């Protein structure tokens, strides 16, 4: 053990940082990015907004990000039908920072967080980073989650924070609202519904359940449907008391003036950006249908990715696809791989590569 390792917190020793491979290959379908870049007009709008903000970079940004939160509240209200004000919305550098702030405020030493696995691995990793004990719970064999099971697990474990993911990553499965309601009624602590991929789903948002439920939080991101991953903007909707609590743990001026300006410019063109969602969903559905046509096991998806498998050795399949210039994600789930819905060209290349690999492995 090195000197630095001996100084590191004991619970962090031997851990690996989160991260998907960033490899220079022709087809990258491993990180659930939106394959459609911003239009020239949107890029120009963002550039102009950032240039205007740059004139005042000698001053700190609005630490409350009030204008951005107003825009996010209006966007969510229009999408979900649930009226919201800026006092019910909070923004940060990606939804991961939102999740971290929630666990800093409501988790921590002596407290527990619970999640139904397999699910987004950062829930567990952020719990670890905030010294919050992690309680894993299981899903059904088909990766679904029923209201009865969720309520029973939460009632028995009594976590301080419960994570629900809809659509769930890496499975793509979405939750009915009765599951959220049941988990909330059984919980004594915070219930966080991670809706990073909500725009790709036809299911109603848990935002509709916020009235009268002060312990319910719905987190979202601009990285996926908005094709804004490089800007790092996440947000939540919750009771104003939850937002006030996050002010206690946020870093001073945590959201830069440039980020706020770019995000507002993107939100002003939300209709244009979300128009590409239907294209992504069409490619997702194509992947599901054609992989099943190849005889593979595929999970129905409400997100912009697909979990597929039935492999005795998914690591070998991952490498065989990479050797053909196609990068997908090995999420560490035995027998399964995850692929992002890309452009028509990318999906064609992926499907062709899968067909070749399957033929070689199972002649």
DAKA-V284916 format. One record per residue. RES is the residue in one small letter. SS is DSSP state (helix for helix, strand for strand, loop for the rest). D_CENTER is the distance of its C-alpha to the mean C-alpha in whole Angstrom. Layout:
((RES	SS	D_CENTER) (RES	SS	D_CENTER))
This chain:
((x	loop	35) (x	loop	35) (x	helix	36) (x	helix	32) (x	helix	31) (x	helix	34) (x	helix	32) (x	loop	29) (x	loop	27) (x	helix	28) (x	helix	25) (x	helix	23) (x	loop	26) (x	loop	25) (x	loop	22) (x	loop	20) (x	loop	17) (x	loop	14) (x	loop	14) (x	loop	14) (x	loop	17) (x	loop	18) (x	loop	21) (x	loop	23) (x	loop	24) (x	loop	25) (x	strand	21) (x	strand	18) (x	loop	16) (x	loop	14) (x	loop	10) (x	loop	9) (x	loop	11) (x	loop	13) (x	loop	16) (x	loop	18) (x	loop	19) (x	loop	20) (x	loop	23) (x	helix	26) (x	helix	27) (x	helix	24) (x	helix	24) (x	helix	27) (x	helix	26) (x	helix	23) (x	helix	26) (x	helix	29) (x	helix	26) (x	helix	26) (x	helix	29) (x	helix	30) (x	helix	28) (x	helix	30) (x	loop	33) (x	loop	32) (x	loop	30) (x	loop	33) (x	loop	32) (x	loop	29) (x	loop	26) (x	loop	26) (x	loop	24) (x	loop	23) (x	loop	22) (x	helix	24) (x	helix	24) (x	helix	20) (x	helix	19) (x	helix	22) (x	helix	20) (x	helix	17) (x	helix	19) (x	helix	21) (x	helix	18) (x	helix	16) (x	helix	20) (x	helix	21) (x	helix	18) (x	helix	18) (x	loop	22) (x	loop	21) (x	loop	23) (x	loop	22) (x	loop	23) (x	helix	22) (x	helix	23) (x	helix	20) (x	strand	17) (x	strand	16) (x	strand	15) (x	strand	14) (x	loop	13) (x	helix	9) (x	helix	7) (x	helix	8) (x	helix	12) (x	helix	11) (x	helix	10) (x	helix	13) (x	helix	15) (x	helix	15) (x	helix	16) (x	helix	19) (x	helix	20) (x	helix	20) (x	loop	20) (x	loop	22) (x	loop	25) (x	loop	26) (x	loop	23) (x	strand	21) (x	strand	17) (x	strand	17) (x	strand	14) (x	strand	15) (x	strand	15) (x	loop	14) (x	loop	10) (x	loop	7) (x	helix	10) (x	helix	9) (x	helix	10) (x	helix	13) (x	helix	14) (x	helix	13) (x	helix	16) (x	helix	18) (x	helix	18) (x	loop	19) (x	loop	22) (x	loop	20) (x	strand	21) (x	strand	19) (x	strand	20) (x	strand	18) (x	strand	19) (x	strand	19) (x	loop	18) (x	loop	21) (x	loop	22) (x	loop	20) (x	loop	17) (x	loop	18) (x	loop	18) (x	loop	21) (x	helix	22) (x	helix	25) (x	helix	23) (x	helix	20) (x	helix	23) (x	helix	25) (x	helix	23) (x	helix	22) (x	helix	26) (x	helix	27) (x	helix	24) (x	loop	25) (x	loop	21) (x	loop	21) (x	strand	17) (x	strand	16) (x	strand	12) (x	strand	11) (x	strand	8) (x	loop	9) (x	loop	9) (x	loop	8) (x	loop	7) (x	loop	10) (x	loop	12) (x	loop	11) (x	loop	13) (x	loop	13) (x	loop	15) (x	loop	18) (x	helix	18) (x	helix	21) (x	helix	19) (x	helix	17) (x	helix	21) (x	helix	22) (x	helix	20) (x	helix	21) (x	helix	24) (x	helix	24) (x	loop	23) (x	loop	24) (x	loop	22) (x	strand	18) (x	strand	16) (x	strand	12) (x	strand	10) (x	strand	7) (x	loop	7) (x	loop	4) (x	loop	6) (x	helix	9) (x	helix	11) (x	helix	12) (x	loop	13) (x	loop	17) (x	loop	16) (x	loop	17) (x	loop	14) (x	helix	15) (x	helix	16) (x	helix	19) (x	helix	20) (x	loop	20) (x	loop	23) (x	loop	25) (x	loop	23) (x	loop	22) (x	loop	20) (x	strand	17) (x	strand	14) (x	strand	12) (x	strand	9) (x	strand	7) (x	strand	7) (x	loop	10) (x	loop	8) (x	loop	8) (x	loop	11) (x	loop	13) (x	loop	13) (x	loop	13) (x	helix	11) (x	helix	14) (x	helix	15) (x	loop	12) (x	loop	12) (x	strand	9) (x	strand	11) (x	strand	12) (x	strand	15) (x	strand	17) (x	loop	21) (x	helix	23) (x	helix	24) (x	helix	20) (x	helix	20) (x	helix	23) (x	helix	22) (x	helix	19) (x	loop	22) (x	loop	24) (x	loop	22) (x	loop	20) (x	loop	22) (x	loop	25) (x	loop	24) (x	loop	20) (x	loop	19) (x	loop	22) (x	helix	24) (x	helix	23) (x	helix	19) (x	helix	20) (x	helix	22) (x	helix	20) (x	helix	17) (x	helix	20) (x	helix	22) (x	helix	19) (x	helix	18) (x	helix	22) (x	loop	22) (x	helix	19) (x	helix	21) (x	helix	21) (x	helix	18) (x	helix	17) (x	loop	20) (x	loop	18) (x	helix	16) (x	helix	19) (x	helix	20) (x	helix	16) (x	helix	17) (x	helix	20) (x	helix	19) (x	helix	17) (x	helix	20) (x	helix	22) (x	helix	21) (x	helix	21) (x	helix	24) (x	helix	26) (x	helix	24) (x	helix	26) (x	helix	29) (x	loop	29) (x	loop	29) (x	loop	26) (x	strand	24) (x	strand	20) (x	loop	18) (x	loop	18) (x	loop	14) (x	loop	13) (x	loop	10) (x	loop	11) (x	strand	12) (x	strand	14) (x	strand	15) (x	strand	19) (x	strand	22) (x	loop	25) (x	loop	26) (x	loop	28) (x	loop	27) (x	helix	23) (x	helix	24) (x	helix	27) (x	helix	25) (x	helix	22) (x	helix	25) (x	helix	27) (x	helix	25) (x	helix	24) (x	helix	28) (x	loop	28) (x	loop	26) (x	strand	22) (x	strand	20) (x	loop	17) (x	strand	15) (x	loop	17) (x	loop	14) (x	loop	17) (x	loop	18) (x	loop	22) (x	loop	23) (x	strand	19) (x	strand	17) (x	strand	14) (x	strand	15) (x	strand	13) (x	loop	15) (x	loop	17) (x	loop	20) (x	helix	23) (x	helix	25) (x	helix	22) (x	helix	22) (x	helix	25) (x	helix	26) (x	helix	23) (x	helix	25) (x	helix	28) (x	helix	27) (x	helix	26) (x	helix	29) (x	helix	31) (x	helix	30) (x	helix	30) (x	helix	34) (x	helix	34) (x	helix	33) (x	loop	34) (x	loop	37))
